[in-house]
Amino acid sequence: MPELVITVARFGFLILLWIFVFTVVGVIRRDLFAGARSGRLVAAPRGVGASTSQPPSGKPAKVKRGRAAHQMVVTAGQLAGTRITLGEAQITIGRAEDSTLVITDDYASARHARLVPRDGQWYVEDLGSTNGTYLDRAKVTGPTPVPLGVPIRIGRTSLELRP
């Protein structure tokens, strides 16, 4: 093999190696700074009449048909026991500071999911998150109606709609 081909191959390999190193460093940097930004707002969710109370008793809530949801309750995760009074505004959930419910779960995306009211029913939508949003045990792929007492899971955080 000519010496020129070997030299070009070595430099090509070296360039690819440095591109890989810079990509890995960029991803790690983004993850570290995203965690630092969302860590400032752990105390309580923003807006929409949030209040904190004792964590639930651990018993699953019974699903009741025909009643409207008036509260969203975090049942598992760092914010367990947090209650948000539901109104007419959509609820955004994620690690971003401007989310209605800011969660610092390692498995949550910056803009993970949202709850949207339509015709007296609440719908959960995944916003293209990396790890997905689950309603009970089913992965949410589009706007999905949320029955009362059925858990919505985002990483290690679980929440339910209550009357």
Disulfide bonds with the S-S distance in Angstrom:
none
